[in-house]
Amino acid sequence: MNKLRNLALAALLSGTALSPALAETLEVAIIGEPQTLDPMMSTQDVVSIVTQHFVETMYTFDSQWQVAPLLAEALPEISEDGTLYRISLRHDITFHDGSTLDSADVVDSLNRWLSVATRGKGVAEQVESITAPDAHTVEIKLSQPYSPLLSLLAFSNSAAAIYPQEVMKDGDLTAIVGTGPYKLVEHKPDQYISLARFEGFVPRSEPSSGNAGGRKQVPDEIRFVPVPDPSTRVEGLLSGQFAYADALPVEAFDRVSASDKAEPVLLQDFGWPVWAINHKAGLLTDANIRKALQAALPMDDMMFAAFGDDKFFKVDGAMYPEGWPWRNETEVGLYNQNDPETAAELLKAANYDGTPLRILTSRQYEFHFKMAEIAKMALEQAGFKVEMNVVDWATLGQQRNDPALWDVYITHSPFLPEPALTDLYAPTSRLGWSNPEKDEILQQFTAETDMAKRQDLFGKLQGQLLSDVGFIKIGNFASLHGKAKGLHGVDPSPWPAFWGAGAQ
Amino acid sequence: MVQYIARRLVGMVTVIFLVLTIAFVIVRLAPGDPAALLLGPEASVQDAIDLRQKLGLDRPILVQYASFVLNALRGDLGTSIFFNQPVTQVLADRAEPTVFLALFSIIFAVVIATPIGIFAAYRRGSFLDQAAISAAMLAASIPSFWMGLILQRHFATTLGWFPASGYGGPDATFLERMHYLLLPSLVLGIVNSALILRFTRASMLDVLGEDYVRTARSKGMGELRVVLRHALKNAAIPIITVVGLTFALLVSGAVVTERVFNIPGMGNLVVNAVLRRDYPVIQGTLIVVATLYVIINLVVDLLYAVIDRRVKY
């Protein structure tokens, strides 16, 4: 009854008919059940989207993807040599269980992050110690300068989440307790994850910007509903059941645009499909064959086949879209050559013997498969023999771990705020891409703290990527989300947050 | 009768054991690593190895099988890899929507199919008979996902009579939850009514030509009484068989409809479990469904004796 009354009142006040989606409970359709509610343990975007509402990190990103403090008082004091980070904590932070945040919680959380989180493990070797000189200060001592550290501490994906000491036991969590503006109330797997406003939350005083600044607490309840079928997400949005729906099929754009209850949210330059290349074994360990592969691929046709309408993609060889600080044009001429003759010459130079190029892909993401279909034709025209291995994502996830089983596997990534967060550049990654020049540039890039120099180094890294064909970026693609008409306060993002969402 | 039931129960246990063995072997023969899936796309090979070890998936397959069978005998179906909850609890959470969905669907199917089937048989060869047969063929030919999408779009999105999907939030009452199930039940009811209609018609046609029906009519008994009391009672056995098996199929096989309407039932669970390579959940669901299947079969067989006194065990 209360719901109906509030709804009627809201409609009366605004003079417009509000859909049930904008009642005090905000229902958000997500693409499926998150694998875990502990954001340290997963790199899945859906895990980040949900958990960022109740678990927080020391730092976060503002609307320009700059690192900004969250649980930390301010950006850290970094020693001259770049190896000591001194972080002051905010004093007024309460966990959802009523305990108060202090440096012991942070030290334990960060140590756990270094030992269990994928991204934490990646930096663990360089961390000498994490200590707490006093109750509100934490010091991180590195063995050598590592500039992506702050971005890693800020990222909500495989996050350096801060938990109370009491809930961490032998690397496991006994409960999900955070400091966020919303707290976890009920989790019914495959049905909903219900979050309620946390009354003890004290927002930051700075104006809100992206995930940084003062986080609001607008809806009484945020309810994430896993809806794996994309057309069911569309119908749920159009019927007014959901206030927001994540990852809609691009074919639904016109219907959502024409709806009187919902409108599309098009997140341009959301991510990039990537052809991951096996440098450890097989055909593509030969640089000429890698170059032939790159020369033969018709990126524009592949992107068109995958996304259907140029509203939803851009054929772009630079590793970052326009507007990002990492954008540069080094060697982009090598992108989208679509040149079967050059490819054939390179194959000849490599004495290619007709061994099939094994492409491992999945139909879980239909655009991966569509791109591969088009590429297969172009590659065959250039003289490659191609063997497509189309499997489900679970199988792909397993098979790509064995370098003997594939030459290329297809995946995608959002544009990450810090290039070093993309582990494909690292020689230790599954791809095993390594050459002395590139490894040296990467080492300098991660050690450098000056932004201008880092941008320059990233240009060189991109040059190496395209000239040595470390992996292949196919283009930029957009992501279609949908929101109820009249819903405000959600910034378009690969990881949208809903604490400020409501009808205005 | 007691001997018959005992014999059937022994058979049941054998069937269930076979099902779980086959399920165990098949899911492990399929490629795909639950650990890699759980960790996400950027996890390293070592992370996956560590998690596999933690989950016990690195143990020899025979050791895993022995431990699975021994635990199953104690009623412990293991722990879901994905949910980190006992499989029995995961299944119990999913049983309610599926059972009600199957129940409503079978009610819809019976209510739609049996009167039409009886009438079609009674008016054999008439226009209405032809129309009923054609409608049944049409209903059987329409894929349930397509019908689901069409009805969802029309009745939920456009008209707003039903929720488009789901099973209600934490504050939903029992009646509200049932409201979520009406539209998908209608879809399954229509799809499954086709078979029941055809069985009802065929079975009624058989008995309407029997001597005792003619005798009843010659004694001056009213047509309605002849059809419902004499003919339908004797035609009931094949109808009950098909209704029973359809119900069992609905409980185990409403996968597509549960998916389209995002109902958190057992069908949806098993699809997700396969995609997630959640072995204990796949095995547990198969055991429960196989058990249910054989129980329903037994109940149907026992009902024969209740309906038709000539049937003796």
Interface residues (C-beta under 8 A of the other chain):
Chain A: T25 E27 G32 E33 Q35 T36 M41 S42 T43 Q44 V47 T118 R119 K121 S158 V185 E186 K188 P189 D190 Q191 Y192 S194 R223 V225 P226 V227 P228 D229 S231 T232 E235 G236 L238 S239 G240 Q241 Q364 V391 D392 W393 A394 T395 G397 Q398 Q399 N401 T411 D423 T428 S429 R430
Chain B: A30 P31 G32 D33 P34 A36 L37 L38 L39 G40 P41 E42 A43 S44 V45 D47 A48 F82 F83 Q85 V90 D93 R94 L149 Q152 R153 A156 T157 G160 P163 A164 S165 G166 Y167 G169 P170 R259 V260 F261 N262 P264 N268 L269 N272 L275 R276 R277
